[in-house]
Amino acid sequence: MKRILIIGIGAGNPDYITAQAIAALNQVDVFFLMDKGEAKQAMIALRRDICTRFIRPDRRYRFAEARSPDWSRDAGEYGTVIDGLNRDKQAVFEQLIGAELQDGQCAGILVWGDPALYDSTIRIIDSIASSGRHAIDYEVIPGISSLQALTARHRTTLNRIGRPVEITTGRRLAAGGWPADADSVFVMLDADQAFARLAGADLDIFWGAYIGTPDEILVAGRLADVADEITRKRAAARAAHGWIMDSYLLRRRDRD
């Protein structure tokens, strides 16, 4: 039997690593790393740094890297594109399991943030286990998500007492507008800055990019007042780094 640990490593700051995650890191024989290109080498470097920092000096481990499948948001209907991407990722993970992991050994997959929040690793590994092509068992170790890190850095809460909150994507926010009955909306994966379409609404925004890293950027305020500032800072950061990972919380201002 081969064992796989899906480990949430938090949203960018090594200090977000939990005691449970540290214990898991110290059980791993080989870490599977997905290379997403030169622009995102900082994310690979952070994973390596976490291992160096938290794995005992007497513990032997290694890395097995594979190229993450290419994909495009504009290649077709979004759900179909993501399904295809996950099938391609599954093929890569199956190759790594077959070639890099021996019976009785443990592999680690280090997931940014929390594995349960907008990440497909759990579904992919579960599909591999269910297929019967590999004899594997797996465990999920939760991590500090971008949702938790963002609200902590802005010293606010995800929701107000007795008020509903929705977690969604920029794509869905752009298509459907403000969700019915929501008081607060946490938005991830917003390449097109859907918040700008709501600038006329009476909302506060708590925005952040590269949360927990030395490149962290935070902006908060009335959406109508800071939307342009966020757009400028987001564009400048993306140009400087070649990629951006940001999220934001929108909240109605009609407080009572």
N, C-alpha and C positions, 0 to 999 in steps of 0.2 A: 504494500500500500504506500502511495505517495501522499504527502501532506502539503497543503497550501494554506498560508496565512495571508489574508487580505487585510492590510494594516493601514488604518487612517493615520496620516502623519500631520494633520492640521493644516491650516491655511497660511503657510509661508514662514512662520516663526518656529524655529526648533524648540523653543520653550513651550509650544503647544503640545508637544509629545506627552502622552499620558504614561503613567506607571505601567499600565497594562500593555501599551505599545512597546515600551522598552523591554519588558519581559518577552514579548513576542519576537522582537528583533534578535534577541539572544538565543532563539531557537532555530534560526534560519541558516541553512547551508548555502543556498544560492538565491540571490535576488534577481527577479526578472525586471528589466528596465526597458521601457518603450521609448525609442529615440524619435522625437517629433521634429527633428530638423535643427539646424544651427541656431535659429532664433530662440529656441526654447531650451538651449543647453543649460541655462541657469536652473531649470527645474530638475534636470538630471544631477547637476552639481549639488543641489540642496539635498537630494536623496542620498548621495554618497556622503555628504557631510554629516547627515543625521546618523548614518551607520558608524562613521568614524567616532562621533561624539558619544553614542550611547551603547555600542556593543563592546563587551569586555575585551581587553587586549589579548586575552588568551583564547578567544573564540575565533575559529577559522571560518571564513565565509568567502564567497566570490560573487561576481556580477555576471549575468548573461544578458547582453543587449540584443534587441531586435528592432528593426525599423517599423515604426507605426504606420499602418496603411494610410495612403493619401486619400483625401476626400474633399469635396466642394459643397458648400451650402447651396449653390445654385445648380447642382447637377440633377435636380428633380424635386418631387414632393419630399418634404423634410423627413417625415417618418420613414419613407421608403429608403432614403439616403442613409439614415442612421441605422436602419436594419441591415443594410448592406455593409456599412462600416463595421458593425459589431460582428457580422459573419466573418469578415476579413480579419478582425482582431482575434476572433476565436481560433482561426486557422493558425495565426502566429503563436498564440499561447499553447495550442496543442503541439506545435513543433518544438517549442521550448520545453514543455513537459516531457516529451518523448526523448529529446536529445540531451537535455541538461540536468534532468532530475532522476536520480536512481531510486529504486524501491527502498523504503525506510528513511529517505531524506525528506527535508522540509524546504519548500520554496516560499519566498516572501514577495508579495506584490505591494508596493508602497503607493497608496492612493492619496492624492492631494485632498485635504479637507477630510470629509467623512465619506466612506464608501457607499452609504445609503442615500446620499443626496446628489442627484444628477450625475451619477457615474454608473457605467454599465458593467464594471468588473464582476460584481456579484452574479449578475445574470449570465455573463459569459462563462464563468467558472462553474456555475450550477449546470449550465447546458452541457459542458464537457463532462462533468461528473455523471449526469443523467444518460449521456450517450453510451456509456459503458466501454468506450474505446481506451480509456485510461482508468486504472484503479486508483482513485484519489478521494481524499477526505479534505474538507476545508473548513476554516473558521474565519469569522469576521471580527475585527477589532475596531471599534468606533474611534473617530477622531474629532477634533474641534473643527467644525464646519466654517465656511466663509460667512454664513448667516450669523453664527455665534461671534466670530471674530469681528465682523463689521459692527454689530450692535455694541459690543464691548468697547471698541475703539472710539465710537461716538458717544459712549456713556449714556446709551438709551436702551429701551426694551423693544423686543420684537412686536409686542402687542400692548394695548392699553387694557385696563381691567374690564372684563366683560365684553370686550370688542373683538370681532373676528379678524383673522389675518389669513392671507393667501400667499402661497409661494408659487411663482410662475416664471416663465421665460419672457425675454423681450419680444420674441416672435408672437407669442400668444397675447401679450399686452397690446402690441401694435394692431393685431387683427381684431381683438374683441373690446378694446378700451378698458376702462376701469371695471374690475369685476363686481358684479352685483353683490350688495350687502357687505363688501369688504371695508374695513376701516384702515387697515395697513396692508401693503403689498410688498413682498420681498421679491426682487427681480434678479435673475441670473441669465447668463448667456445672451446678452443684449448687444449684438454687433452693430445694430442700426440705431441705437440710442432712442428707444421708444418713448422714454420719459419726455423728450422734447415735444411730442404730440399732445402732452397733457399740461403744457406750460400755462395754459389759461385756466386750469383748475386750481382751486385753493388747497394746495398740498405742500407739505414739507418733504424734503428729500435728504437722505443720509447716504452719501455716495463714497465709495472707496475703491482704489485700485492697488494691486500688489500688497494686499493687507498682510501685515506681520513681517514684511521684508524691509530692507533698508531703503527700497524705492517707494515705500508706501505713500499714497496721496489720499487725503481726506477732504471732502467738501460737504457742508451741511447748510441748510437754510430753506427759506421759502423757494419753491421750485421756480417760480417766475423770476426770482432775483438771481438765482445761481445756475440756471440751465445753460446759459452761454458760457459761463466760466468752466463748467464741467466739460462741455463739448471741446473747448480750447485745450484744457489740460489733458483730456483723454487723447486727442489727436497728437499733441506734442509727445506724450509718453509713448504712444504706439510707434511714432516715428523714431524715437530715441532707442527703444528696446527691440523693435521688430515684432512685438506681440504685446497683448494686454490681457489681464485677467481682472475684471471689475464686477461689482455688484452694487445694488442699492436698495434702500428701503424707502417707500413712499407712504405718507400718512396724511389722512385728512386733517385739516387745521381747525375744524369745528369742534373744539374741545369743550366739554362741559363737566 
